[in-house]
Amino acid sequence: MNKLVIIGNGFDLAHGMKTRYSDFLLWGINEGFKQNSLHIKTPLFDVKSNYIIRDQNYEPFQFSKIDDFLKFIKEQKGNITINYSYPFIEYLIGYANMNWVDIETEYYHELVNIYSDRNATNYETKKRLNELNLSLECIKRELEKYLQIESSKELVVSDEIISHFKTIFAVTENSTPHFGDIFGIDRTKFTQNEELLILNFNYTSTIENYLHRLVNGRTTLINIHGKLGDMNNSLIFGYGDETDENYERIEKLNDNEYLKHMKSYAYLQTSNYRKLFEFLDKKDEKFEVFVMGHSCGLSDRLLFTHILEHPNFNSVKIYFYDKPDGTNDFFEKSQDLSRYFRLNAKHKMRKILIPFNESAPLVKYKSEE
């Protein structure tokens, strides 16, 4: 049976990379405060101060949390004035301080708010829409810079993740080998026609530290949302749930500015989407899905729904997050995954989702102490 392994941001986080959107926003703040100037200018905001902001050692002031930054700005009111580049950026920084933030989902929520505001004039609506799209483009540019820095750090391959790949690959006895044995996998445990597709939702190349160990032509990697530094596969950043009840209404407005950052159209810039479904559409070839670190959020619902409702789809296994308090997010992940199934397919979801007692954490939580 063919295998589809879906890689999400949790995969990078499991390797110690600070790739949450809140990490990126904090970096953007601290980069600005490295400037020894009375006027700090960044793509995200401008700060004017009555004094050069330094710490007690006369070094550039750096914040450990977004909350520290917001408190500092509040406490220094009168000495400091801050102007955010766009209202959406101000909202994101405040929201990220209180909650886990998904910029793409928050972008869509604001898009719906603009569409739904019946009291706004046509001029006001177009101004808000233009500013929202410009803010997302600004964030995308800065996020790419940040991830280039973060992905350049030394990375240690996880033995636990290697063991997951061993489990995924080793399926049946007495079959023709076609995978390399660098993982220490018994080469007699492979199906002759089995193929593996890695669908990487990350912009980073973390997964390649594992894939280069496979030495056969039946393993394919698709960077579905683009790849850092690849001009032929630029970053896709936006929203991808056309099943939302508001989407059809927005589409009927006949205003392409509303659709500027919808992933459906960005997928048409490369052949990645088509290659994915060529793999899924193989006649009489069932496939299993393995989710490693994807949040299963709504911003990718349409693509996931097409995968999980495909006639060749057989089962899905979640590698869950092992939390510091001893709990895990398997229950939450299964709830999120259920949103990818239409109302009349919920029973199917309960049949094909591998249960918790047969699942495993992506990596076990390790105390920093």
C-alpha positions as CSV (number, residue, x, y, z in Angstrom):
1,M,0.0,0.0,0.0
2,N,1.3,3.5,-0.9
3,K,2.3,5.9,1.9
4,L,1.6,9.6,2.1
5,V,3.5,11.3,5.0
6,I,2.3,14.9,5.8
7,I,4.9,17.1,7.4
8,G,3.8,20.3,9.3
9,N,5.3,22.9,11.6
10,G,5.4,20.5,14.5
11,F,8.1,18.6,12.7
12,D,10.4,21.7,12.8
13,L,9.4,22.4,16.4
14,A,10.4,18.8,17.3
15,H,13.9,19.6,16.1
16,G,14.2,22.6,18.4
17,M,13.5,25.2,15.7
18,K,11.5,28.3,16.8
19,T,9.1,28.4,13.9
20,R,5.9,29.4,15.5
21,Y,4.3,32.6,14.2
22,S,4.8,34.1,17.7
23,D,8.5,33.3,17.5
24,F,8.7,35.2,14.2
25,L,6.8,38.2,15.6
26,L,9.0,38.4,18.6
27,W,12.1,38.2,16.3
28,G,10.7,41.1,14.3
29,I,10.3,43.2,17.5
30,N,13.8,42.4,18.8
31,E,15.4,43.1,15.4
32,G,14.0,46.6,15.6
33,F,15.2,47.2,19.1
34,K,18.8,46.3,18.1
35,Q,19.0,49.7,16.4
36,N,20.8,52.3,18.5
37,S,18.5,55.1,17.5
38,L,15.9,57.5,18.8
39,H,13.8,56.4,15.9
40,I,13.5,52.7,15.4
41,K,12.2,51.8,11.9
42,T,11.2,48.3,11.0
43,P,8.8,46.8,8.4
44,L,6.4,46.0,11.2
45,F,6.4,49.3,13.2
46,D,8.2,52.6,13.9
47,V,9.1,53.6,17.4
48,K,10.1,57.2,18.4
49,S,11.7,57.6,21.8
50,N,13.1,60.5,23.9
51,Y,16.1,58.3,24.7
52,I,18.2,55.5,23.1
53,I,16.7,52.3,24.4
54,R,19.3,50.1,26.0
55,D,19.4,47.5,28.8
56,Q,21.3,47.9,32.1
57,N,24.5,46.8,30.4
58,Y,24.0,49.5,27.7
59,E,23.4,46.7,25.2
60,P,20.4,46.8,22.7
61,F,17.2,46.0,24.6
62,Q,15.8,42.6,23.8
63,F,12.5,41.1,25.0
64,S,12.0,37.5,26.0
65,K,8.3,37.5,25.4
66,I,5.8,39.6,23.4
67,D,4.1,40.5,26.7
68,D,7.3,42.1,27.9
69,F,7.4,44.3,24.8
70,L,3.7,45.4,25.2
71,K,4.2,46.2,28.9
72,F,7.3,48.2,28.1
73,I,5.5,50.3,25.5
74,K,2.7,50.9,28.0
75,E,5.0,51.8,30.9
76,Q,7.0,54.2,28.7
77,K,4.0,56.1,27.4
78,G,5.0,59.7,27.1
79,N,8.6,58.8,26.4
80,I,7.8,56.4,23.5
81,T,5.3,56.5,20.7
82,I,4.8,53.5,18.4
83,N,3.1,53.4,15.0
84,Y,2.4,50.0,13.5
85,S,2.8,49.6,9.7
86,Y,-0.7,48.2,9.4
87,P,-3.6,47.7,11.8
88,F,-3.5,43.9,11.1
89,I,0.1,43.7,12.4
90,E,-0.9,45.6,15.6
91,Y,-3.7,43.1,16.0
92,L,-1.5,40.1,15.5
93,I,1.1,41.2,18.0
94,G,-1.6,41.8,20.6
95,Y,-3.3,38.5,19.8
96,A,-0.1,36.4,19.8
97,N,0.6,37.6,23.3
98,M,-2.6,36.0,24.6
99,N,-3.1,33.0,22.3
100,W,-1.4,30.6,19.9
101,V,-1.7,32.6,16.6
102,D,-2.3,31.3,13.1
103,I,-1.6,34.3,10.9
104,E,-3.3,32.8,7.8
105,T,-6.5,32.0,9.7
106,E,-6.6,35.5,11.3
107,Y,-6.1,37.0,7.9
108,Y,-9.2,35.2,6.6
109,H,-11.2,36.3,9.6
110,E,-10.3,39.9,8.9
111,L,-11.1,39.4,5.3
112,V,-14.6,38.2,6.3
113,N,-15.0,41.2,8.7
114,I,-14.2,43.6,5.9
115,Y,-16.7,41.9,3.6
116,S,-19.4,41.8,6.3
117,D,-19.1,45.5,7.3
118,R,-22.3,46.9,5.7
119,N,-21.8,50.3,7.3
120,A,-18.5,51.0,5.6
121,T,-18.4,53.1,2.4
122,N,-16.9,51.6,-0.8
123,Y,-13.8,53.7,-0.3
124,E,-13.3,52.5,3.3
125,T,-13.8,48.9,2.3
126,K,-11.2,49.1,-0.5
127,K,-8.8,50.9,1.8
128,R,-9.1,48.3,4.5
129,L,-8.8,45.4,2.0
130,N,-5.7,46.9,0.3
131,E,-4.0,47.5,3.7
132,L,-4.8,43.9,4.8
133,N,-3.3,42.4,1.7
134,L,-0.2,44.7,1.9
135,S,0.2,43.7,5.5
136,L,0.2,40.0,4.6
137,E,2.8,40.6,1.9
138,C,4.9,42.4,4.4
139,I,4.6,39.6,6.9
140,K,5.5,37.0,4.2
141,R,8.7,38.9,3.2
142,E,9.8,39.2,6.9
143,L,8.8,35.6,7.7
144,E,11.0,34.3,4.8
145,K,14.0,36.3,6.3
146,Y,13.4,34.9,9.7
147,L,13.1,31.3,8.5
148,Q,16.3,31.6,6.5
149,I,18.1,32.5,9.7
150,E,16.3,29.8,11.8
151,S,16.9,27.0,9.3
152,S,20.6,27.8,9.1
153,K,21.1,26.6,12.6
154,E,22.6,23.2,13.3
155,L,20.0,20.4,13.4
156,V,20.2,17.0,15.1
157,V,18.3,14.1,13.4
158,S,15.9,12.5,15.8
159,D,16.2,8.8,16.5
160,E,12.5,8.7,17.5
161,I,11.5,10.1,14.1
162,I,13.8,7.6,12.4
163,S,11.9,4.8,14.3
164,H,8.6,6.1,12.9
165,F,9.9,5.9,9.4
166,K,11.0,2.4,10.1
167,T,7.5,1.5,11.2
168,I,6.0,3.2,8.2
169,F,8.2,1.4,5.7
170,A,8.3,-2.1,7.1
171,V,4.9,-3.6,6.1
172,T,5.0,-7.1,4.8
173,E,7.3,-10.1,4.8
174,N,8.7,-11.8,1.7
175,S,8.6,-8.9,-0.7
176,T,11.0,-7.3,-3.1
177,P,13.3,-4.7,-1.5
178,H,13.5,-1.2,-2.9
179,F,14.5,1.0,0.0
180,G,18.0,1.7,1.3
181,D,19.1,0.1,4.6
182,I,20.8,3.2,6.2
183,F,17.9,3.4,8.6
184,G,18.7,-0.2,9.7
185,I,15.5,-1.5,8.2
186,D,15.2,-5.1,7.2
187,R,15.3,-4.8,3.4
188,T,13.1,-7.9,3.1
189,K,10.1,-6.1,4.5
190,F,8.9,-4.0,1.5
191,T,6.1,-4.3,-1.0
192,Q,7.5,-4.3,-4.6
193,N,5.2,-1.6,-5.9
194,E,4.9,0.5,-2.8
195,E,5.6,4.2,-3.2
196,L,6.2,6.9,-0.6
197,L,5.3,10.5,-1.0
198,I,6.4,13.1,1.5
199,L,4.0,16.2,1.4
200,N,5.9,18.9,3.1
201,F,3.8,21.9,4.3
202,N,6.9,23.6,5.8
203,Y,9.0,26.2,4.0
204,T,12.2,24.7,5.5
205,S,14.2,21.7,4.4
206,T,14.3,19.8,7.8
207,I,12.7,16.7,6.3
208,E,15.5,16.4,3.7
209,N,17.9,15.4,6.6
210,Y,15.9,12.2,6.6
211,L,15.0,11.7,2.9
212,H,18.6,11.7,1.7
213,R,18.9,8.4,3.5
214,L,16.5,6.7,1.2
215,V,18.3,5.6,-1.9
216,N,15.5,4.5,-4.2
217,G,13.5,6.2,-7.0
218,R,10.1,5.4,-5.4
219,T,10.3,8.2,-2.8
220,T,9.0,11.6,-3.8
221,L,9.2,14.9,-1.9
222,I,6.7,17.7,-2.7
223,N,7.1,21.1,-1.0
224,I,3.5,22.0,-1.4
225,H,3.8,25.5,0.0
226,G,7.1,26.3,-1.6
227,K,10.7,26.2,-0.3
228,L,13.0,28.9,1.1
229,G,15.3,30.2,-1.6
230,D,13.7,28.4,-4.5
231,M,12.6,30.9,-7.1
232,N,10.8,28.2,-9.0
233,N,8.7,27.2,-6.0
234,S,8.1,30.4,-4.1
235,L,6.4,30.5,-0.7
236,I,2.6,30.1,-0.6
237,F,1.2,32.1,2.2
238,G,-2.6,32.6,2.6
239,Y,-5.8,30.8,3.3
240,G,-7.1,27.5,1.8
241,D,-10.6,26.7,2.9
242,E,-13.1,27.2,0.1
243,T,-15.7,25.2,2.0
244,D,-16.3,28.0,4.5
245,E,-19.8,29.5,4.1
246,N,-18.4,33.0,3.6
247,Y,-16.0,32.0,0.8
248,E,-18.7,31.6,-1.9
249,R,-20.2,34.9,-1.1
250,I,-16.8,36.6,-1.3
251,E,-16.0,34.9,-4.6
252,K,-19.3,36.2,-6.1
253,L,-18.2,39.8,-5.4
254,N,-16.2,39.8,-8.6
255,D,-13.4,41.6,-6.8
256,N,-10.1,39.7,-7.2
257,E,-8.5,41.7,-4.4
258,Y,-10.5,39.5,-2.0
259,L,-8.9,36.4,-3.5
260,K,-5.4,37.6,-3.8
261,H,-4.0,35.4,-1.0
262,M,-6.1,32.3,-1.5
263,K,-4.0,29.2,-1.7
264,S,-6.1,27.6,-4.4
265,Y,-4.8,30.1,-7.0
266,A,-1.2,30.0,-5.7
267,Y,-1.2,26.2,-6.2
268,L,-1.5,26.9,-10.0
269,Q,1.9,28.5,-10.1
270,T,3.7,25.1,-10.0
271,S,2.9,21.5,-10.8
272,N,3.1,20.4,-7.2
273,Y,-0.7,20.1,-6.7
274,R,-1.1,18.1,-9.9
275,K,1.8,15.8,-8.9
276,L,0.2,15.1,-5.6
277,F,-3.1,14.0,-7.1
278,E,-1.3,11.9,-9.8
279,F,0.1,10.0,-6.9
280,L,-3.2,9.7,-5.2
281,D,-5.1,8.8,-8.4
282,K,-3.0,5.7,-9.2
283,K,-5.5,3.1,-10.3
284,D,-6.2,0.3,-7.8
285,E,-3.5,1.7,-5.4
286,K,-4.7,2.4,-1.9
287,F,-2.7,4.8,0.2
288,E,-2.3,5.4,4.0
289,V,-1.7,8.9,5.5
290,F,0.7,9.7,8.3
291,V,0.5,13.1,9.9
292,M,3.8,14.4,11.4
293,G,3.5,17.8,13.1
294,H,0.7,19.3,11.0
295,S,-1.7,21.4,13.1
296,C,-4.7,20.2,11.0
297,G,-6.0,23.8,11.0
298,L,-8.7,25.3,8.8
299,S,-6.2,27.2,6.6
300,D,-5.5,23.9,4.8
301,R,-8.9,22.3,5.0
302,L,-9.7,22.1,1.3
303,L,-6.5,20.2,0.4
304,F,-6.9,17.8,3.3
305,T,-10.5,17.2,2.5
306,H,-9.7,16.2,-1.1
307,I,-7.0,13.8,0.3
308,L,-9.1,12.2,3.0
309,E,-12.2,11.9,0.7
310,H,-10.2,10.3,-2.1
311,P,-11.6,6.9,-3.1
312,N,-8.1,5.4,-2.7
313,F,-7.7,6.7,0.8
314,N,-7.4,3.9,3.4
315,S,-6.4,5.2,6.9
316,V,-4.7,8.1,8.7
317,K,-2.4,7.9,11.7
318,I,-1.5,11.0,13.8
319,Y,1.9,11.4,15.5
320,F,0.8,13.6,18.4
321,Y,2.5,16.2,20.5
322,D,3.7,15.0,24.0
323,K,3.1,18.0,26.3
324,P,5.3,19.1,29.2
325,D,2.5,18.4,31.7
326,G,2.3,14.8,30.7
327,T,-0.8,15.1,28.6
328,N,-0.9,15.1,24.7
329,D,-2.9,16.7,21.9
330,F,-4.2,13.5,20.3
331,F,-7.8,14.3,21.3
332,E,-7.6,17.9,20.0
333,K,-5.9,16.7,16.8
334,S,-8.7,14.1,16.2
335,Q,-11.2,16.9,16.6
336,D,-9.3,19.2,14.2
337,L,-9.0,16.3,11.7
338,S,-12.8,15.7,11.9
339,R,-13.4,19.1,10.4
340,Y,-11.8,17.9,7.2
341,F,-14.6,15.4,6.7
342,R,-18.0,16.6,5.5
343,L,-21.0,16.1,7.6
344,N,-22.1,12.9,5.9
345,A,-18.5,11.4,6.2
346,K,-18.1,11.6,10.0
347,H,-18.7,7.9,10.4
348,K,-15.9,7.2,7.9
349,M,-13.5,9.4,9.9
350,R,-14.1,7.3,13.0
351,K,-13.4,4.1,11.1
352,I,-10.2,5.2,9.4
353,L,-8.5,7.2,12.1
354,I,-5.9,5.0,13.8
355,P,-6.9,5.0,17.5
356,F,-4.7,6.5,20.3
357,N,-3.5,3.2,21.7
358,E,-2.0,2.4,18.3
359,S,-0.4,5.9,17.9
360,A,2.7,7.5,19.2
361,P,4.2,10.9,20.0
362,L,6.3,12.5,17.2
363,V,9.0,12.8,19.8
364,K,8.7,12.3,23.6
365,Y,8.8,15.5,25.7
366,K,12.2,16.0,27.2
367,S,12.7,18.4,30.1
368,E,15.2,21.2,29.5
369,E,16.6,20.6,32.9
